[in-house]
Amino acid sequence: MNIWIAILVTAVGCYAVKLAGLLVPAGVLERPLVRRLAALLPVALLAALTAQQTFADGRVLVLDARAVGVAAAAVALVLRAPFLVVVGAAVVVTAGVRALGG
């Protein structure tokens, strides 16, 4: 029964956050600082999620083939490769390292 209480509390919390966002006055949302933060926040959250999924396994730091793949993607980005090439490089390098036993 405790799981249903957790689900209910989470649902109410999500609804409250959504409602709070709708109640923010338009004048606040048009400020330059708020616009800049709104543009940068999703990028920061995605980067944090990517780093956590790549370099963590529970509470342990892991440097394996995924880290090499992210490094290959970073190199491709520095070289201004198209997005599909960046993803392809990361996939190929990660697969290659795993095939070699890394």
C-alpha positions as a Python dict, from the first residue, in 0.01 Angstrom:
ca = {
    (1, 'M'): (0, 0, 0),
    (2, 'N'): (295, 235, 62),
    (3, 'I'): (381, 235, -309),
    (4, 'W'): (39, 379, -391),
    (5, 'I'): (88, 655, -138),
    (6, 'A'): (421, 739, -301),
    (7, 'I'): (259, 740, -646),
    (8, 'L'): (-22, 964, -523),
    (9, 'V'): (218, 1208, -354),
    (10, 'T'): (430, 1221, -669),
    (11, 'A'): (126, 1284, -889),
    (12, 'V'): (5, 1565, -661),
    (13, 'G'): (356, 1713, -658),
    (14, 'C'): (380, 1707, -1037),
    (15, 'Y'): (39, 1871, -1068),
    (16, 'A'): (139, 2138, -815),
    (17, 'V'): (459, 2219, -1005),
    (18, 'K'): (265, 2243, -1332),
    (19, 'L'): (4, 2468, -1169),
    (20, 'A'): (275, 2688, -1019),
    (21, 'G'): (427, 2730, -1365),
    (22, 'L'): (93, 2837, -1509),
    (23, 'L'): (40, 3091, -1231),
    (24, 'V'): (367, 3277, -1296),
    (25, 'P'): (286, 3623, -1434),
    (26, 'A'): (380, 3687, -1797),
    (27, 'G'): (595, 3984, -1695),
    (28, 'V'): (826, 3758, -1499),
    (29, 'L'): (869, 3522, -1794),
    (30, 'E'): (966, 3806, -2027),
    (31, 'R'): (1268, 3918, -1823),
    (32, 'P'): (1600, 3858, -2004),
    (33, 'L'): (1751, 3662, -1715),
    (34, 'V'): (1452, 3427, -1698),
    (35, 'R'): (1458, 3375, -2075),
    (36, 'R'): (1831, 3297, -2066),
    (37, 'L'): (1789, 3053, -1778),
    (38, 'A'): (1494, 2887, -1950),
    (39, 'A'): (1706, 2839, -2260),
    (40, 'L'): (2010, 2701, -2075),
    (41, 'L'): (1844, 2486, -1809),
    (42, 'P'): (1739, 2196, -2037),
    (43, 'V'): (2095, 2176, -2176),
    (44, 'A'): (2243, 2163, -1826),
    (45, 'L'): (1996, 1898, -1712),
    (46, 'L'): (2060, 1684, -2019),
    (47, 'A'): (2436, 1715, -1970),
    (48, 'A'): (2403, 1614, -1605),
    (49, 'L'): (2185, 1316, -1696),
    (50, 'T'): (2429, 1208, -1967),
    (51, 'A'): (2725, 1234, -1728),
    (52, 'Q'): (2543, 1042, -1456),
    (53, 'Q'): (2436, 764, -1694),
    (54, 'T'): (2781, 743, -1851),
    (55, 'F'): (3013, 761, -1553),
    (56, 'A'): (2809, 617, -1264),
    (57, 'D'): (2695, 272, -1169),
    (58, 'G'): (2494, 310, -853),
    (59, 'R'): (2727, 495, -620),
    (60, 'V'): (3049, 395, -799),
    (61, 'L'): (3240, 593, -1060),
    (62, 'V'): (3291, 382, -1373),
    (63, 'L'): (3524, 455, -1662),
    (64, 'D'): (3455, 202, -1934),
    (65, 'A'): (3374, 191, -2306),
    (66, 'R'): (3095, 445, -2262),
    (67, 'A'): (3346, 707, -2145),
    (68, 'V'): (3560, 645, -2455),
    (69, 'G'): (3249, 683, -2672),
    (70, 'V'): (3163, 1015, -2508),
    (71, 'A'): (3522, 1129, -2566),
    (72, 'A'): (3495, 1034, -2934),
    (73, 'A'): (3169, 1230, -2958),
    (74, 'A'): (3338, 1529, -2795),
    (75, 'V'): (3620, 1516, -3050),
    (76, 'A'): (3368, 1497, -3334),
    (77, 'L'): (3186, 1798, -3189),
    (78, 'V'): (3508, 1997, -3167),
    (79, 'L'): (3569, 1913, -3532),
    (80, 'R'): (3216, 2047, -3605),
    (81, 'A'): (3087, 1719, -3745),
    (82, 'P'): (2715, 1684, -3819),
    (83, 'F'): (2502, 1539, -3540),
    (84, 'L'): (2458, 1197, -3702),
    (85, 'V'): (2834, 1170, -3750),
    (86, 'V'): (2885, 1256, -3381),
    (87, 'V'): (2641, 986, -3272),
    (88, 'G'): (2785, 739, -3521),
    (89, 'A'): (3139, 803, -3399),
    (90, 'A'): (3034, 748, -3039),
    (91, 'V'): (2856, 424, -3127),
    (92, 'V'): (3139, 285, -3339),
    (93, 'V'): (3410, 373, -3086),
    (94, 'T'): (3210, 233, -2793),
    (95, 'A'): (3137, -88, -2983),
    (96, 'G'): (3501, -117, -3086),
    (97, 'V'): (3628, -78, -2732),
    (98, 'R'): (3376, -334, -2606),
    (99, 'A'): (3474, -576, -2883),
    (100, 'L'): (3838, -542, -2784),
    (101, 'G'): (3748, -636, -2430),
    (102, 'G'): (3728, -296, -2266),
}
